[in-house]
Every structure is written in C-alpha cells, then in structure tokens.
C-alpha cells in the first residue's frame, strides 16, 4: 500500500496527491511536529486553527474509508520515519508543499511529489510569464490571469464593464455615521467542541493571544458555509470601503476567507466561481466582484509566484538598512497611539487585521521606525491566522517594508497621520495630533514620516513616485526640529514608552 503524506496546509481531498488516492490502495499520513510548534511564538488561534483543522480532516478521511496515520512527532521528518518503520509503505508521495524549505525537506527524505493544484497559476507558469522581463507589475499579471481563466470577461474577450480595474471606486473613506452603519454583516461563528478544547490543552505555554471564539472554521463544511455567507450577504458591500478602518467593526465587508484558502479548506477556483455566479445573477456590483477577484487571482497568486521566483535570498533583503526590534507598541499594544493599539487588539483577539491595517498602520510604523524586515516578517507570520512564509515574505519584505528596493512595489508605502485619519476613525480620540510634526503632542506617524523621507533622501529622491514628497521635506522650515523629535520618538518606541 502507498502512503499519501498530507501536510498541514493541504487539507482538501481535491489537492494534488490526495485527489487520486483510493482507500483500497492508499494510507494517509498527517504529522503534527513538536519542532514546528516550538519554532515560533505562535498566536494561540493560529496554532489552534491549523492543528484543529488537521485533526478534523483526519476524521473526515477516516469517514471516507481511508486508514489514517495521524501522529505527533519531534519533527516532520521523524514522523515520516516512524510511519515508514511501522507500515513499510511501497512508496510515499506528497503534494508539492507551499514553502521552498518544505520542498527541499521532501526531496531530502526521498518523498515523491505531485504537482500542486492549490493555486490557479503554478509557480513554474508564473516563472514562464515573468520570463526575462527586468521588471513586471501585478496589474499585468492580473490581466493575464483574467484572460486565461475567464473571470469577469465578456463574450468578446473584453473585461466586464469595459474596465480591468475598479479600484478608484473601492477607496471610499468611512461613512459619516459609521457607528450606525448597518451594512457590514457579522461573520459566522461556530460553537467550540471537545476537539477544540483538546487542541487548546495541547498548545505550548509559549503561545500568546486570546483563545478562539469560533470565528475561524476548522472544517471544510464550515469553511464552505463561510464562503456562502460572504458571497450572499457580505460581498455586495465589499468594494467601497475595502481600504477603510474603524473601531466599530473589525471585519467591515472583508471576506475573512484567507485562512481557509491558505490551508486548503477552500480552493481559489471555487471561491472565484461563486463570486462570478453571483455577479452573473445580478446580486453583486461589478466593483465589488472585480475588487475581490483581483485580490484572489491577482494579488494572492502574484505573491505566491514571486515567492518562488525570488527564492530564499529574498529573506535577507534590507535595502534601507533597518535593524531595530519590533516595538512593544506593535507586539504588546503598549502605546498611546490609538491606531496601533486598535490594530494590536485585533491581532490579540482574533489573530487578524485586514490588509490596510497590516500595511498602513503596523507595517508603516515599522518602516518609518526602521524595524528589521525579517523580524517583522517572523512576527506577522506567527501572529496572523492566515500567516505563512510565502504570504509574508513578499508582503512584508517587499510591499510593507520596501526592503527589496522596489522589486515588489514601485514606492515605499510610507504615510503620516493624515492618511490614517482619512481612512479611519482612529485619530479622533487619540491623544496625539496628526497635524503636528513637532512637540510632545505630535503624531508619531507624522513626525516619523518626514524624518523617513529626510533619512533616506538619497535613496528616494530619484524615485519618481515619491520624489515630490522628498523635495517637500527639504523645504520644511522646522526639519531640524522634526528630526530631533523623530529621534526621541524612535528612542521611546525602542523603550516601549510611547
């Protein structure tokens, strides 16, 4: 009998090696690795989500007639060796893993691999698309994906609505009466059971954050229910406030489906098919349907492709020479900055922030402060419920921290307090003044933004997308005072006192 080794982010009968497996000829192996659990300070909900989903999937496979060897071991490799010693399979086969190190591990262990179908564009297809281009953009990749996959394309092969991109309709600031805004349905919640409690009891003491409250589904059945809820009740409102942030709603109209996509409980094709069907039926406006599909077949698959294209050397990119630790304002929420405190609370309570909170609050502060990009990558990887190396490397090293010097994004996503005030309701009750650059009440984002432009003047002044702002920083009459205040802000961030 052959063994199909299923990794913890491949939990779907339709993925790779498991798709053709038969209970009469294949045994299934799943391994919970103690080394993996000990490798980082995981958020409790992140660790619980993966382990609980693995255990439920093992039960589903048993119900389908498979013999399942679901074991705990010191490491993944040790789990495989113990399995081979006990069962002596004719061969061991696995689906290509989602990480470069994981693929190297399987090869070293002599495991046969089957091509992954967990993404709509395999990484070698992405490499072919990238070809010998010296530079490429996500928008070009997205349009190529739309054409080849057929999403939101009309009968003449043109984009629905006559445009490829409706992003200009998806950047609205918050409604004036955000507290009374009725159109962001709450995500579904599932009751916890004995399996959830058993998994929580098994987690190491080093995990942090709140216990799960049922927000994150840990079975395919419940993940499919979350998908139906999003498409039916939430997606029509997705587009307009996609980039907004509010203390009145942690989710707004975001799908919160990324965790399920990232471990296989949902597949990108079925998610996009559901959105396409809702659009075709007239239940979803074009800007919401297009904005969401762009996130899945555009941005998500682009990130996957560049992760494999740029390889492990990308981990050490640090164009701006950043070397500070991730401040406690981010990791512990110990700060007077209301926006940072709000975002940390979301991570603590649910292991989740949406993309603008990650990019323009936590990531922005880290870049302005000069946080080591790999340190921030590791913290986000271990703290977010949808974290994975392939997700975090391009998004943090490239998009958030501009540590790759422009490979991922053409400009640093740096902003002062004005941006946060425009896109959120965080600033109103904050003790800092987002309009002030200097003084004890000056917003740290505003101070650090102008200092960042001055500190990296020579690197950024030749970048056409930020040169105007750099030149503006040169003309500040109080630039010396700004830089003095910035030095104090950075010292206090290091000390955890601001």
Secondary structure, DSSP 8 states (H G I E B T S, - for coil): -EEEE--TT---TTSHHHHT--TTTEEEEEEEEHHHHHSS--BHHHHHHHHHHHHHHHHHHHHTT-EEEEEEESSHHHHHHHHHHHH--S-EEEE--SSHHHHHHHHHTT-EEE---SSSS-HHHHHHHHTT-S---HHHHHHHHHHHH-TTB-TTS-BGGG-S--GGGS-----TTGGG-------------HHHHHHHHHS-TT-BS----S-S--SHHHHHHHHHHIIIIIGGGTTTTTT-BBTTBSSTT----HHHHHHTSS-HHHHHHHHHHHHHTT-S-HHHHHHHHIIIIIIIHHHHHHHHHH-GGGGG--TT---B---HHHHT--SS-HHHHHHHHHHHHHS---HHIIIIIIIHHHHHHTB-HHHHHHHHHHHSTT--HHHHIIIIIIIIT-TTSSSS-SS-----HHHHHHHBSSSTT-SSBTT-SSSTTB-HHHHHHHHHHHHTHHHHTT-TTTHHHHHHHHT-TTHHHHHHHHHHHHHHHHHT--
